C-alpha cells in the first residue's frame, strides 16, 4: 500500500480577481459552503462524463465524529472517487482456484477512498486543500469541477474555485537541502538500433522510439549527487547549439531528463529537474500514517496534512497568511 498526499492552494476567483474566502459574493463563507457541499455529495452522488464515455463519480463517507472544526476552520474526512467501465479481472490465487474470475461490467463503478483535509482561514484570500491520490486515478480535477457545480447551484456562478499545486522550486530546494537523496534517474529518449551503437554511446546513431534509463540508488547518495542536482537545476533549460533537445552529461552518461527522489523525515518526493512543470504534486507519506496493523490511521493523516500545509506556507506571500 502506498499513501500519497497532494497539497493545493485554494482560491475563489471572480473575473480574475481573488476574493476573501470567508466573505465573498455577499458575505458567503467558503468553509460553511464546503460543509453544504460535503452533505450534498453524501446524499446525492455526483456524476460527470469522463474520457471514452466513462462516468466519473464523487461522494463521501459520512463521519460519525465531527469533521468540521469551526473555531480553527478546518475539516477532514474521506471522499469516495469512482469511475465506471474499468476493465478489471479479479482472481483468487490464494485458494488456487482458476475459475473464480469476475469482470467489472461497464455499468459497474470501481470506488476508491480519498482522504481530504481543508483549511479555510478567516479574512484571507488563500486556503488549502490536501487530497489523497486514490490508486489508479486522480481526484483534484474531480473535486474542483464538482465544487464549481455546487457554487452554480447556489447562484454563485460568477465565482469559481481554483486549486493550484503548491510544490514549487522553493520546496525542491528545501527538501534537497534538508533531506536525504535516495535515487537519481537519468532518462534518454530513443534506443540505438544496434548493440554496437549502444556500446559506443554514439549520439549520431539513428535512434528508434523508446527510452534508456540509468538509475543510481542508495540509502544516501551523498553530497556529490546533491550538488549535481542543485547545479543542474540552476542551469536547466540550456540547449546545445542547433539542437532542440537539452543534453545533460554526468560522467559517461548523456541524458535529456533527470529525476531525483528525496526523503525528508519519512516523506518521499520525486522531482523532475529538467521539466519541472511535469513534477507531480503528491508526496509519499506511507510510512508516517500506517499503524501496526498496516492500516491508515486518520489522526496520523490529519497530522501529515497539517505538516504539509505548514511546509508550503513558507513559500506564500505574507499578505495571504
Secondary structure as UniProt FT lines:
FT   STRAND          4..14
FT   TURN            15..16
FT   STRAND          17..18
FT   TURN            21..22
FT   TURN            25..27
FT   HELIX           30..43
FT   STRAND          46..49
FT   HELIX           51..53
FT   STRAND          55..60
FT   STRAND          68..69
FT   TURN            70..73
FT   STRAND          74..84
FT   STRAND          89..91
FT   STRAND          101..103
FT   TURN            106..107
FT   STRAND          109..119
FT   TURN            122..123
FT   STRAND          127..132
FT   TURN            135..136
FT   HELIX           140..153
FT   TURN            154..155
FT   TURN            157..158
FT   STRAND          160..165
FT   HELIX           169..178
FT   STRAND          180..192
FT   HELIX           195..200
FT   TURN            203..204
FT   STRAND          207..217
FT   HELIX           223..235
FT   TURN            236..237
FT   TURN            241..242
FT   STRAND          248..250
FT   TURN            251..252
FT   STRAND          253..255
FT   STRAND          257..264
FT   TURN            265..266
FT   STRAND          267..272
FT   TURN            274..275
FT   HELIX           276..278
FT   STRAND          282..284
FT   HELIX           286..289
FT   TURN            292..293
FT   HELIX           298..313
FT   TURN            314..315
FT   HELIX           318..320
//
